[in-house]
Amino acid sequence: MMSFVEKILDAEKKYRLLSHVLFWLTMMLIAISNSKYRDGNTFTYRFALIGNGLFLGPQILATYFLTYWVVPRFLFKKKYMVTLTGFILVSYLICVLCRFLIIRVAEPLAGTSPKAFETNREIFTDLPKLLYVYFFSIFSLAFVFMFIKLLKDQLNIQKHTLTLEKQKVVAELRLLKTQLNPHFLFNTLNNIYSLSLMSSPATAPSIARLSEILDHILYRCDQQVVPLSTEIALLDNYIGLEKLRYDKRLQVHFNKRIDQEISIAPLLMLSIVENAFKHGVGKDAGTPFIAIDMEVSESLFIFKVVNSVSYNRGNQEGINEKIGLNNLKQQLQLIYGAAHQLIIEQTDELFKVILQIDLTMKKTYEEDTLFIGG
């Protein structure tokens, strides 16, 4: 909830009128408190009140005329001659109005004696006095108001642009996070179906694993970060289901060295492991293996996956085409920025992916407060 002051300063229409009224009341009080009108040797605060009250009207006219008529036409619509002519004419009329109100209304109401009698003609034609006394007094505040308005508009534009950029990042992350390989689901359901036909005791645990994976992806990944333990459970379930497709020839080793519980952006490690199964051992007709190492220290998170690859396939495909890790790269850049490092290495027989995240660096999502689920 915004505070009262934040609401007043906010650009929303329902608070704009109130903020302007408070602004002009403040300006009038400041002007009255600083006024020292004299009638002989006596301070006339009555004249200060009446004079500033009548002076405020032309000031308001000048301010809104300059801010909402002159500036938009001069800066944005490029109507220079028409705008300049209108500004000179209206400024002259406002100054004449102000001078007329002070001489013909304020002074008689306050009961003060004017220093010299001025005719209506002098009020309209004494240009030096209109310029040096009234124009600068009236429009000085108008120019200040105008610059504040332009600055506020610029800040609002920047804020709106930043909001759009954040919303774009959030949308991209949501899209990337939901792109679980459909082949995995198809193959897993087929494997579970085959197990059910054989009345295998592994059927129920396999269904439970798949249920846990889908529940995690669909309902638990709407936060910026999740506990590392939940991601480890996700990997264990995923690996267990993938191993249904292979006989004992596939060797999977998952080593963990964790000194402390941390939080991490969801589904990042799943992309790496999924890639190892899909593009690595899934194409290896020999003795495939996957070695997964996870290490968490006080300042660094390291996740390394090494998998075997087919020699011919390794030669035929480039790294980017083969592993399809663009999804992961985009997520890491959007979420962690400079706090991460992704290393990809390939030989004729091995494929290696190493993800390092510096836990001491402030993450991109923390700096920008990206609420992925909101």
TAQUI-V231850 format. One record per backbone hydrogen bond with DSSP energy under -0.5 kcal/mol. CO is the residue of the C=O (numbers start at 1). NH is the residue of the N-H. E is the energy in kcal/mol with one decimal. If there is no record, write none. Layout:
CO & NH & E
CO & NH & E
//
This chain:
3 & 7 & -2.2
4 & 8 & -2.0
5 & 9 & -2.3
6 & 10 & -1.0
12 & 15 & -1.3
12 & 16 & -1.0
13 & 17 & -0.8
15 & 19 & -2.2
16 & 20 & -2.2
17 & 21 & -2.4
18 & 22 & -2.3
19 & 23 & -1.8
20 & 24 & -2.4
21 & 25 & -2.3
22 & 26 & -2.1
23 & 27 & -2.2
24 & 28 & -2.3
25 & 29 & -2.3
26 & 30 & -2.3
27 & 31 & -2.3
28 & 32 & -2.6
29 & 33 & -2.4
30 & 34 & -1.5
32 & 35 & -1.0
37 & 44 & -2.7
39 & 41 & -0.6
39 & 42 & -1.0
42 & 39 & -2.5
43 & 45 & -0.7
44 & 48 & -1.5
45 & 49 & -2.4
46 & 50 & -2.6
47 & 51 & -3.4
48 & 52 & -2.0
49 & 53 & -1.9
50 & 54 & -2.5
51 & 55 & -2.4
52 & 56 & -1.6
53 & 57 & -0.7
54 & 58 & -0.8
55 & 59 & -1.6
56 & 60 & -2.6
57 & 61 & -2.4
58 & 62 & -2.8
59 & 63 & -2.6
60 & 64 & -2.4
61 & 65 & -2.2
62 & 66 & -2.5
63 & 67 & -2.6
64 & 68 & -2.4
65 & 69 & -1.3
65 & 70 & -2.2
66 & 71 & -2.2
69 & 73 & -1.4
70 & 74 & -2.7
71 & 75 & -3.0
71 & 76 & -0.7
72 & 76 & -1.3
72 & 77 & -1.8
73 & 79 & -2.5
78 & 80 & -1.4
79 & 83 & -1.9
80 & 84 & -2.8
81 & 85 & -2.6
82 & 86 & -2.4
83 & 87 & -2.5
84 & 88 & -2.3
85 & 89 & -2.3
86 & 90 & -2.6
87 & 91 & -2.3
88 & 92 & -2.0
89 & 93 & -2.1
90 & 94 & -2.5
91 & 95 & -2.3
92 & 96 & -2.4
93 & 97 & -2.5
94 & 98 & -2.4
95 & 99 & -2.5
96 & 100 & -2.6
97 & 101 & -2.4
98 & 102 & -2.2
99 & 103 & -2.5
100 & 104 & -2.8
101 & 105 & -1.3
101 & 106 & -3.0
102 & 107 & -2.1
105 & 109 & -2.3
106 & 110 & -2.5
107 & 111 & -1.1
107 & 112 & -1.8
112 & 114 & -0.6
119 & 123 & -2.1
120 & 124 & -1.7
121 & 125 & -2.1
122 & 126 & -2.0
125 & 127 & -2.2
126 & 130 & -2.3
127 & 131 & -2.7
128 & 132 & -2.9
129 & 133 & -2.0
129 & 134 & -1.4
130 & 135 & -2.6
131 & 136 & -1.4
133 & 137 & -0.5
134 & 138 & -2.9
135 & 139 & -3.2
136 & 140 & -1.3
137 & 141 & -0.5
138 & 142 & -0.9
139 & 143 & -2.6
140 & 144 & -1.6
141 & 145 & -2.7
142 & 146 & -2.4
143 & 147 & -2.4
144 & 148 & -2.2
145 & 149 & -2.5
146 & 150 & -2.7
147 & 151 & -2.6
148 & 152 & -2.7
149 & 153 & -2.7
150 & 154 & -2.4
151 & 155 & -2.4
152 & 156 & -2.5
153 & 157 & -2.4
154 & 158 & -2.4
155 & 159 & -2.7
156 & 160 & -2.8
157 & 161 & -2.8
158 & 162 & -2.7
159 & 163 & -2.4
160 & 164 & -2.4
161 & 165 & -2.4
162 & 166 & -2.5
163 & 167 & -2.6
164 & 168 & -2.3
165 & 169 & -2.3
166 & 170 & -2.9
167 & 171 & -2.5
168 & 172 & -2.6
169 & 173 & -2.8
170 & 174 & -2.5
171 & 175 & -2.4
172 & 176 & -2.8
173 & 177 & -2.6
174 & 178 & -1.3
176 & 179 & -1.1
178 & 180 & -1.5
181 & 184 & -0.7
181 & 185 & -1.2
182 & 186 & -2.5
183 & 187 & -3.0
184 & 188 & -2.7
185 & 189 & -2.5
186 & 190 & -2.1
187 & 191 & -2.6
188 & 192 & -2.8
189 & 193 & -2.4
190 & 194 & -2.4
191 & 195 & -2.4
192 & 196 & -2.3
193 & 197 & -2.0
194 & 198 & -1.4
195 & 200 & -2.8
196 & 199 & -1.2
200 & 203 & -1.7
201 & 205 & -0.6
202 & 206 & -1.9
203 & 207 & -2.3
204 & 208 & -2.3
205 & 209 & -2.4
206 & 210 & -2.5
207 & 211 & -2.5
208 & 212 & -2.3
209 & 213 & -2.3
210 & 214 & -2.5
211 & 215 & -2.5
212 & 216 & -2.3
213 & 217 & -2.5
214 & 218 & -2.7
215 & 219 & -2.1
215 & 220 & -0.8
216 & 220 & -1.1
222 & 373 & -0.5
226 & 264 & -2.7
227 & 230 & -0.8
227 & 231 & -1.2
228 & 232 & -2.2
229 & 233 & -2.1
230 & 234 & -1.9
231 & 235 & -2.3
232 & 236 & -2.5
233 & 237 & -2.3
234 & 238 & -2.5
235 & 239 & -3.0
236 & 240 & -2.3
237 & 241 & -1.9
238 & 242 & -2.5
239 & 243 & -2.1
241 & 244 & -1.1
242 & 245 & -1.7
243 & 246 & -1.1
247 & 250 & -1.6
250 & 252 & -0.5
251 & 290 & -2.6
253 & 255 & -0.6
253 & 292 & -3.6
255 & 294 & -2.3
257 & 259 & -0.6
257 & 296 & -2.8
262 & 228 & -2.6
264 & 226 & -2.8
265 & 268 & -0.8
267 & 271 & -1.3
268 & 272 & -1.0
269 & 273 & -2.4
270 & 274 & -3.0
271 & 275 & -1.8
272 & 276 & -1.8
273 & 277 & -1.9
274 & 278 & -2.7
275 & 279 & -2.5
275 & 280 & -0.5
276 & 280 & -0.7
276 & 281 & -1.8
277 & 282 & -1.4
280 & 283 & -1.6
281 & 284 & -1.1
283 & 285 & -0.7
286 & 288 & -0.7
288 & 251 & -1.7
289 & 308 & -2.0
290 & 253 & -2.6
290 & 292 & -0.5
291 & 306 & -2.5
292 & 255 & -3.3
293 & 304 & -3.0
294 & 257 & -2.8
295 & 302 & -2.9
296 & 259 & -1.9
299 & 359 & -1.8
299 & 360 & -0.8
300 & 297 & -2.7
301 & 357 & -2.4
302 & 295 & -2.9
303 & 355 & -3.0
304 & 293 & -2.9
305 & 353 & -2.4
306 & 291 & -3.1
307 & 351 & -2.3
310 & 314 & -2.7
311 & 315 & -1.5
312 & 316 & -1.7
313 & 317 & -1.6
318 & 322 & -2.4
319 & 323 & -2.4
320 & 324 & -1.2
325 & 329 & -2.4
326 & 330 & -2.5
327 & 331 & -2.1
328 & 332 & -2.7
329 & 333 & -2.2
330 & 334 & -2.5
331 & 335 & -2.6
332 & 336 & -2.4
332 & 337 & -1.4
335 & 364 & -0.6
335 & 365 & -1.7
336 & 339 & -2.3
337 & 340 & -1.2
339 & 358 & -3.1
341 & 343 & -0.5
341 & 356 & -2.7
343 & 354 & -2.9
345 & 352 & -3.1
349 & 309 & -1.8
350 & 347 & -2.8
351 & 307 & -2.5
352 & 345 & -2.7
353 & 305 & -2.6
354 & 343 & -3.1
354 & 356 & -0.5
355 & 303 & -2.6
356 & 341 & -2.4
357 & 301 & -2.3
357 & 359 & -0.8
358 & 361 & -0.8
363 & 367 & -2.0
364 & 368 & -2.1
365 & 369 & -0.7
365 & 370 & -1.4
369 & 371 & -0.7
370 & 372 & -1.1
371 & 374 & -1.0
//
